[in-house]
């Protein structure tokens, strides 16, 4: 009789110990999932904030370079079909820059907005000069188109790029969180 009670007690002790280990594992998994959720939110905030702004600035710079390249090709074109193709590409690029600028504006702080306003005014000035270049190109006045593009157009392009460079510098001073930052955020999530 007595050995059987001891045996039953050992089985109960093993079952209780196993239940406690399972409960502790479940609790650990719950905390890990909570930490991952916090990390995911922090990561998404970084991707939707600084990283997105840097990406938009780079896309604007790339598109403005493509517009400048299309303007050069427009000046060098002698066929009406090529001239129309480059004019369409320039107009598409100008529209894309405005769309990207609008997205960047929605994500920017006050200082960023000031730089975007400066860029926007300079971009519109560049587009107006480009329209004059297009007019000369349509008239096959390569010399006038080239002179306008090289003188006023180059100055307008340099003026337009400067606010983007400043915005890029500002974003570099406030970079996206690093891996260590993300770990610190996760640790804070555990403390809460």
C-alpha positions, -999 to 999 in steps of 0.1 A, spaced: 0 0 0 25 26 11 48 21 -20 19 26 -43 10 60 -27 47 71 -31 46 60 -67 14 79 -74 29 109 -57 60 107 -80 37 105 -111 18 135 -98 50 154 -92 63 146 -127 29 157 -143 29 190 -123 65 197 -132 58 190 -169 27 213 -167 48 241 -151 75 237 -178 48 239 -206 32 269 -189 66 287 -187 73 279 -224 39 293 -233 46 324 -213 80 328 -230 64 324 -264 38 350 -256 64 375 -245 85 368 -276 55 373 -299 48 406 -281 84 417 -286 82 408 -323 51 428 -326 68 458 -311 98 453 -333 76 450 -364 59 483 -355 93 500 -350 107 486 -382 76 497 -402 79 532 -386 115 534 -398 107 521 -433 77 545 -436 97 575 -422 134 582 -428 140 553 -452 110 563 -474 121 600 -474 157 591 -485 143 568 -512 120 596 -525 149 621 -526 170 596 -546 141 589 -570 136 627 -575 173 631 -583 173 601 -606 142 613 -625 156 649 -628 188 634 -643 167 614 -668 148 646 -677 182 664 -683 193 635 -704 161 636 -725 166 673 -729 201 667 -743 188 640 -766 160 664 -777 185 691 -787 205 665 -807 175 651 -825 167 661 -860 137 638 -867 102 650 -857 93 616 -843 124 616 -820 117 652 -809 81 642 -799 94 611 -781 118 631 -760 92 658 -753 68 632 -741 96 616 -719 104 650 -704 68 657 -697 64 623 -681 95 629 -660 83 663 -649 50 647 -638 68 619 -619 90 645 -601 59 664 -590 43 632 -578 74 621 -558 77 657 -544 41 654 -532 48 621 -514 80 636 -499 61 666 -487 36 644 -469 64 627 -449 86 658 -441 90 680 -411 91 718 -412 127 722 -422 122 695 -449 91 714 -462 111 746 -465 138 727 -486 110 711 -507 94 745 -513 128 758 -525 133 728 -547 97 731 -561 102 767 -572 136 758 -587 121 727 -605 93 748 -620 119 774 -632 138 745 -648 107 731 -664 99 765 -679 134 768 -694 130 733 -707 98 743 -725 118 770 -742 144 745 -752 116 723 -766 103 752 -786 137 758 -801 141 720 -808 108 720 -827 120 748 -848 153 729 -854 172 758 -839 198 736 -823 222 764 -815 196 784 -795 184 753 -777 219 743 -768 229 777 -756 197 780 -735 203 745 -720 240 751 -714 237 785 -698 203 792 -681 193 755 -680 225 744 -663 222 772 -637 186 762 -631 195 726 -628 223 733 -602 199 755 -583 172 728 -583 196 701 -571 210 721 -541 178 719 -519 177 681 -526 213 678 -515 205 698 -483 175 676 -476 196 645 -482 222 659 -457 194 666 -432 181 631 -435 216 616 -431 219 634 -398 187 617 -386 192 583 -401 169 553 -398 172 532 -366 202 508 -366 200 472 -356 212 482 -321 184 508 -320 159 481 -329 172 458 -301 169 487 -276 133 492 -287 127 455 -283 142 456 -248 119 486 -239 90 466 -251 99 438 -226 100 462 -198 65 475 -204 
